[in-house]
Every structure is written in structure tokens, then in C-alpha cells.
């Protein structure tokens, strides 16, 4: 079994200790966490005017959230999240689509060492009979035998906790079995695992 993980050895970010809305900032936390895994974007993030402007917040993800709030952008709306991040970064370094091909997302990770931020609808925890919960996570790697486009499991960094254990404990390097990953990640009608809602990063800009 082969394992590929773009975030191996790097810190995991938790939304639970955010100063701003810790229960609903999986979005900006995942964006910040993914950015921290991409050296050229992380340098730009930390040197941005808005990063310095919100220095009263010690955590980087709170600074991103504060900036989006100041611009009246809704962090739970995908296009607002993408546009706010790009404004924060001073250029177009992220793009969102509801129809990203799985093969392209795998290529981002394997060929370019890039994470991506995915949107899903997860079982309600701790009671799985509760209504499903919309949630955003950083997708960072794969476990596979020979073909990375046909993995046994997908490695994620979940800002709320362990995705596979009722979100208890750390969400670092959680392996979600492929069948569950396809079931939980949007779009829900996508049963064959070929298209996903995803925010992808473009270090060179576009």
C-alpha cells in the first residue's frame, strides 16, 4: 500500500480554538491550512496587507475570516469564500467549481504537491440519525495500491476533528475509505466519484 500526503509533518489547524465563530469557520480554517502547505502561497498570505491589518488576531485563519467579514462576504458561500481569499491574497490564486474531475484533483496532489479544499455533507455527529451536516475539509493525500486515481482511502485534514470518529480528537491525516468519501463529498448525486465540488489552488495565479 502506498501513501501520498502533501501535509505530512506539517501542523494541523483546528477551527475549535478560533476567536471568530469557531463552530462555523471550517471554511476559512481549511483554506488557511491548505495555504500553509504551499510555500509560495503561504509566504504571500503572511505578507498580505490584510494579514497585517488584522494583527490583533493571533491565528491566521481568524485574520482571513475578519477580512471577509469586513468586506461583507459570507464565508459559508463558496464564491464569496474564493473571492475573499483572492482579495486577501492580492491576486487570483484559488478557484472554485462544482464539477472538478477526480483525475485533475489527483494530479494536483501527486504531480504538483497541492492540497485542495473540498465540500461535503457528512452524517450528523455524534448521533448519525441527526440531519447531515455541511462541512469543509482540506484534502491532502491518498492511500492506494498502484493507481492513485483508484484509491482505497483519501487522506484529509479536518479542522473540526477526526472525521471517522465523531469528530473527536485531532483531524490530522484522517483516512476516509473511498466509498464513504464519494458518498459524503458533494455533489451528492455523483455516485461514481468522478466529479467533486472543490476549491483548487493556483500558486502561479491565473
C-alpha positions as a printed NumPy array, in Angstrom:
array([[  0.   ,   0.   ,   0.   ],
       [  1.362,   3.411,  -0.997],
       [  0.674,   6.618,   0.898],
       [  0.992,  10.135,  -0.508],
       [  0.387,  13.119,   1.767],
       [  1.225,  16.737,   0.898],
       [  0.844,  17.79 ,   4.561],
       [  2.985,  15.113,   6.169],
       [  4.827,  16.522,   9.179],
       [  3.097,  19.914,   8.984],
       [  0.828,  21.398,  11.687],
       [ -2.907,  20.757,  11.609],
       [ -5.26 ,  23.713,  12.1  ],
       [ -8.294,  23.434,  14.371],
       [-11.322,  25.667,  13.996],
       [-12.344,  24.924,  17.581],
       [ -9.928,  27.49 ,  19.016],
       [-10.825,  30.245,  16.566],
       [-11.796,  33.561,  18.136],
       [-14.375,  34.215,  15.414],
       [-17.293,  31.74 ,  15.157],
       [-15.382,  28.515,  15.932],
       [-18.412,  26.378,  15.081],
       [-18.796,  27.715,  11.544],
       [-15.324,  28.555,  10.246],
       [-14.306,  25.197,   8.819],
       [-14.15 ,  27.111,   5.507],
       [-11.556,  29.774,   6.295],
       [ -9.658,  27.342,   8.538],
       [ -9.387,  24.763,   5.744],
       [ -8.344,  27.465,   3.273],
       [ -5.661,  28.746,   5.661],
       [ -4.471,  25.242,   6.484],
       [ -4.203,  24.27 ,   2.81 ],
       [ -2.367,  27.51 ,   2.032],
       [  0.157,  26.767,   4.767],
       [  1.091,  23.579,   2.864],
       [  2.02 ,  25.575,  -0.271],
       [  5.218,  27.557,   0.492],
       [  4.865,  30.245,  -2.179],
       [  1.234,  30.947,  -1.254],
       [  1.91 ,  30.834,   2.483],
       [  4.583,  33.496,   2.114],
       [  2.182,  35.684,   0.154],
       [ -0.602,  35.074,   2.701],
       [  1.587,  36.151,   5.634],
       [  2.891,  39.198,   3.791],
       [ -0.507,  40.431,   2.656],
       [ -1.745,  43.845,   3.727],
       [ -4.829,  42.341,   5.348],
       [ -2.813,  39.771,   7.298],
       [ -1.001,  42.702,   8.915],
       [ -4.187,  44.755,   9.236],
       [ -5.804,  42.164,  11.489],
       [ -2.74 ,  41.509,  13.638],
       [ -4.933,  41.753,  16.753],
       [ -5.898,  38.142,  15.954],
       [ -3.007,  35.769,  16.694],
       [ -4.349,  33.   ,  14.438],
       [ -4.053,  33.294,  10.675],
       [ -7.489,  31.829,   9.964],
       [ -9.157,  34.444,  12.173],
       [ -7.415,  37.169,  10.173],
       [ -8.823,  35.735,   6.946],
       [-12.301,  35.482,   8.474],
       [-12.106,  39.036,   9.808],
       [-11.162,  40.334,   6.377],
       [-14.073,  38.563,   4.667],
       [-16.459,  39.788,   7.359],
       [-15.218,  43.334,   6.794],
       [-15.941,  43.025,   3.086],
       [-19.477,  41.733,   3.84 ],
       [-18.665,  38.387,   2.267],
       [-20.326,  35.246,   3.613],
       [-17.678,  32.634,   4.44 ],
       [-20.27 ,  29.853,   4.02 ],
       [-20.91 ,  30.811,   0.365],
       [-18.334,  29.16 ,  -1.883],
       [-17.882,  32.013,  -4.347],
       [-17.641,  34.542,  -1.512],
       [-15.01 ,  32.369,   0.146],
       [-12.985,  32.095,  -3.055],
       [-13.315,  35.781,  -3.952],
       [-12.486,  36.911,  -0.42 ],
       [ -9.404,  34.717,  -0.293],
       [ -8.193,  36.054,  -3.628],
       [ -8.753,  39.621,  -2.46 ],
       [ -6.842,  38.858,   0.744],
       [ -4.006,  37.407,  -1.334],
       [ -3.928,  40.309,  -3.797],
       [ -4.436,  38.11 ,  -6.844],
       [ -6.314,  35.108,  -8.194],
       [ -4.768,  32.089,  -6.519],
       [ -7.838,  29.96 ,  -5.821],
       [-10.753,  28.875,  -7.961],
       [-13.948,  27.037,  -7.132],
       [-16.025,  24.699,  -9.259],
       [-18.812,  22.197,  -8.629],
       [-17.501,  19.943, -11.417],
       [-13.84 ,  19.201, -10.759],
       [-12.677,  15.958, -12.327],
       [-11.23 ,  13.494,  -9.851],
       [ -8.277,  12.832, -12.151],
       [ -7.389,  16.554, -12.108],
       [ -7.593,  16.698,  -8.316],
       [ -5.317,  13.673,  -8.038],
       [ -2.895,  15.327, -10.457],
       [ -2.861,  18.442,  -8.256],
       [ -1.734,  16.315,  -5.326],
       [  0.592,  13.782,  -6.936],
       [  2.156,  15.884,  -9.701],
       [  2.112,  19.357,  -8.139],
       [  2.088,  18.617,  -4.396],
       [ -1.025,  20.741,  -3.931],
       [ -3.868,  20.166,  -1.469],
       [ -7.423,  21.171,  -2.289],
       [-10.407,  22.172,  -0.172],
       [-13.486,  20.014,  -0.528],
       [-17.114,  20.475,   0.445],
       [-19.248,  17.639,   1.731],
       [-22.375,  16.642,   3.571],
       [-21.409,  14.403,   6.479],
       [-23.515,  12.256,   8.802],
       [-24.734,  14.15 ,  11.84 ],
       [-22.487,  13.505,  14.824],
       [-22.443,  12.223,  17.458],
       [-25.853,  10.817,  16.549],
       [-25.777,   9.539,  12.928],
       [-29.58 ,   9.756,  12.802],
       [-29.456,  13.546,  13.007],
       [-29.648,  15.684,   9.893],
       [-26.499,  15.63 ,   7.723],
       [-24.035,  18.444,   8.321],
       [-22.413,  20.573,   5.635],
       [-18.69 ,  20.78 ,   6.239],
       [-15.429,  21.796,   4.504],
       [-12.098,  19.984,   4.823],
       [ -8.612,  20.07 ,   3.329],
       [ -7.874,  17.064,   1.106],
       [ -4.186,  16.243,   1.315],
       [ -3.424,  12.726,   0.152],
       [ -4.231,   9.201,  -0.901],
       [ -3.727,   5.569,   0.056],
       [ -3.615,   3.286,  -2.965],
       [ -2.145,   0.069,  -4.327],
       [ -0.918,   1.102,  -7.781],
       [ -3.271,   3.645,  -9.386],
       [ -3.748,   6.859,  -7.347],
       [ -6.955,   7.653,  -9.242],
       [ -8.463,   4.479,  -7.743],
       [ -7.533,   4.826,  -4.067],
       [ -8.577,   2.709,  -1.127],
       [ -8.722,   5.816,   1.02 ],
       [ -8.441,   9.599,   0.855],
       [ -6.392,  11.486,   3.464],
       [ -7.937,  14.67 ,   4.825],
       [ -7.115,  17.298,   7.416],
       [-10.422,  18.068,   9.116],
       [-10.442,  21.341,  11.066],
       [-13.128,  20.127,  13.488],
       [-11.685,  16.742,  14.488],
       [-11.448,  13.121,  13.433],
       [-13.968,  12.725,  10.632],
       [-14.104,   8.961,  11.199],
       [-14.586,   9.128,  14.978],
       [-17.436,  11.537,  15.553],
       [-15.045,  14.485,  15.169],
       [-13.365,  13.611,  18.448],
       [ -9.686,  14.403,  18.863],
       [ -7.394,  15.628,  16.095],
       [ -8.498,  15.832,  12.482],
       [ -4.936,  15.478,  11.222],
       [ -4.279,  12.906,   8.46 ],
       [ -7.648,  11.16 ,   8.736],
       [ -8.123,   8.376,   6.181],
       [-11.657,   8.211,   4.777],
       [-12.425,   4.991,   2.854],
       [-13.064,   5.745,  -0.801],
       [-16.687,   4.577,  -0.741],
       [-17.508,   6.932,   2.13 ],
       [-15.544,   9.794,   0.605],
       [-17.603,   9.557,  -2.588],
       [-20.816,   9.309,  -0.567],
       [-20.065,  12.266,   1.672],
       [-18.434,  14.732,  -0.716],
       [-20.596,  16.878,  -2.977],
       [-22.326,  16.648,  -5.354],
       [-24.478,  14.037,  -3.637],
       [-25.857,  12.736,  -6.925],
       [-22.329,  11.949,  -8.073],
       [-22.311,   8.223,  -7.333],
       [-19.326,   7.242,  -9.485],
       [-16.746,   9.513,  -7.849],
       [-15.691,  11.346, -10.998],
       [-16.701,  14.934, -10.145],
       [-16.385,  16.924,  -6.935],
       [-17.055,  20.366,  -5.511],
       [-13.58 ,  21.724,  -4.848],
       [-11.506,  24.834,  -4.262],
       [ -8.211,  24.396,  -6.099],
       [ -5.053,  26.446,  -5.628],
       [ -3.039,  28.063,  -8.407],
       [  0.325,  29.19 ,  -6.953],
       [  1.307,  30.958, -10.167],
       [ -2.012,  32.82 , -10.364],
       [ -4.433,  32.928, -13.262]])
